[in-house]
Structure formats: C-alpha cells, structure tokens
Amino acid sequence: MMEAARSRRVFFALWPDDEAVGHLSALAHELTARGGGRVMRPAALHLTLAFVGSVTPSQVTQLDSIAAGVRAEAFDLSLDRLGFWPQRGILWAGCRQSPTPLRRLAGSLVAD
C-alpha cells in the first residue's frame, strides 16, 4: 500500500538582507527583554507575500515553476510599524505604506 504524500504549508516571501536581519533581531531582543516572549531565529525572518496553504509535493513543484517566472521591479521598503498577534505571541514589523512594486508583486502571486 502506498503512503499518502505529506502536505506542507507553503507561502511566498521576501527574505531581508543581513543588515535588516541584524536590526530586526536587535529590536526583537530588546522588546522581549522588556515584555517576555521568544525571539525568532534570524534565518526565519521574512516578509510574507502570499500564503498558499497546505500543498502536496507535486504542487510544490508547480509552485516552484510559478515562482521562477515571477519578476518585479526593485523597491525600497521602510519597516516603520510594529504589531502583535497575541494568539501566537508573534511581534511583527511591517510598513505603513506598501510601495507600489511590492503590492504588484504580492498581487501577481495571489493571481497566479
């Protein structure tokens, strides 16, 4: 009997450069020292563009093909907003005003 393929939760994201990771990690350590919580591993810091959900391994392959064809213009991103999701204990950083190229990029991933 064949075992069913295991699904994985998948999302498209942007990964910050080393400088941004350093700043975000320092901020996270400072805030958790004041109020508790846990700090995410620096390698896990990301900006979610589109949450896909649970997918099978063959669907991951299809998503890889879609992602390989995505193109976007360069943009600057200012993380000037903090929020907190109490259900999961997650402190997040975001931007008050999303740059137009970022909105287009996220929109193209949702449309595909």
C-alpha positions in Angstrom: 0.0 0.0 0.0 1.4 3.4 -0.9 1.7 6.1 1.8 -0.2 9.3 1.0 2.1 12.2 0.1 2.6 14.5 3.0 1.4 18.0 2.6 3.4 21.1 3.6 2.3 24.6 4.5 3.7 26.9 1.9 4.0 30.7 1.4 5.8 33.1 -0.9 8.1 35.5 1.0 10.9 38.0 0.7 13.9 37.5 2.9 15.6 40.6 4.4 19.3 41.3 3.8 21.9 40.8 6.6 21.7 44.4 7.7 17.9 44.3 8.1 18.1 41.0 9.9 20.6 42.5 12.3 18.3 45.4 13.1 15.2 43.3 13.4 17.0 40.8 15.6 18.3 43.5 17.9 14.9 45.1 18.2 13.3 41.7 19.0 15.9 41.0 21.7 15.2 44.5 23.2 11.5 44.1 23.2 11.4 40.5 24.5 13.8 41.6 27.4 11.1 44.2 28.3 8.0 42.1 27.9 8.8 38.5 27.5 8.3 36.2 24.6 10.7 34.4 22.3 12.9 35.7 19.5 12.7 34.0 16.1 15.8 32.6 14.6 17.3 35.3 12.3 17.2 32.9 9.3 13.4 32.6 9.8 12.7 36.4 9.5 10.7 37.1 6.3 8.0 39.2 4.8 5.1 37.1 3.7 3.8 38.0 0.2 1.2 35.3 -0.2 0.1 32.4 1.9 -0.7 29.3 -0.2 -1.6 26.8 2.5 -1.2 23.0 2.6 0.2 21.6 -0.7 1.4 18.2 -1.8 5.0 17.6 -3.1 3.8 17.7 -6.7 2.1 21.0 -6.1 5.3 22.4 -4.5 7.0 21.6 -7.9 4.3 23.5 -9.7 4.7 26.5 -7.3 8.5 26.4 -7.9 7.8 26.8 -11.6 5.5 29.7 -11.0 8.0 31.4 -8.6 10.8 31.0 -11.2 8.8 33.1 -13.6 7.9 35.9 -11.3 9.6 39.2 -12.0 9.4 42.5 -10.1 10.9 45.9 -10.1 13.3 46.9 -7.3 11.9 48.9 -4.4 12.9 50.2 -1.0 10.9 49.1 2.0 10.7 51.0 5.2 9.6 48.9 8.2 8.0 51.6 10.3 5.2 49.7 12.1 5.1 47.1 14.8 2.2 44.9 15.7 1.5 41.9 17.9 -0.6 38.8 17.3 -1.4 37.7 20.9 -2.8 34.3 19.9 0.6 33.1 18.7 2.8 35.5 20.7 4.2 37.0 17.5 5.6 40.5 17.3 5.8 41.6 13.7 7.3 44.5 11.8 5.7 46.0 8.7 5.3 49.1 6.7 2.6 51.7 7.0 2.7 52.4 3.3 3.5 49.5 1.0 5.4 50.5 -2.1 3.5 50.0 -5.4 6.0 47.4 -6.7 5.5 45.4 -3.5 1.7 45.4 -3.9 2.1 44.4 -7.5 4.4 41.6 -6.6 2.1 40.2 -3.9 -0.9 40.6 -6.2 0.8 38.7 -9.0 1.4 35.8 -6.7 -2.1 35.7 -5.5 -3.4 35.9 -9.1 -1.3 33.0 -10.3 
